[in-house]
């Protein structure tokens, strides 16, 4: 993996994100980025404590300021 890209992805570690797992059913859940695994994958811990290997295109940022409205 390109080290520069991996370092960029590692900036996501510790961030809360939304996961859209199935584009058809729009299955959405929230988790925390634990690690950047490779070019296009993140390790994300869900709210039940399970670690999941998720493709980067399924990850959406969470705007915490909107949640406080």
Secondary structure, DSSP 8 states (H G I E B T S, - for coil): --HHHHHHHHTTTT-EEEEEEETTTTEEEEEEEEEEEETTEEEEEETTS-EEEEEGGGEEE--HHHHT-
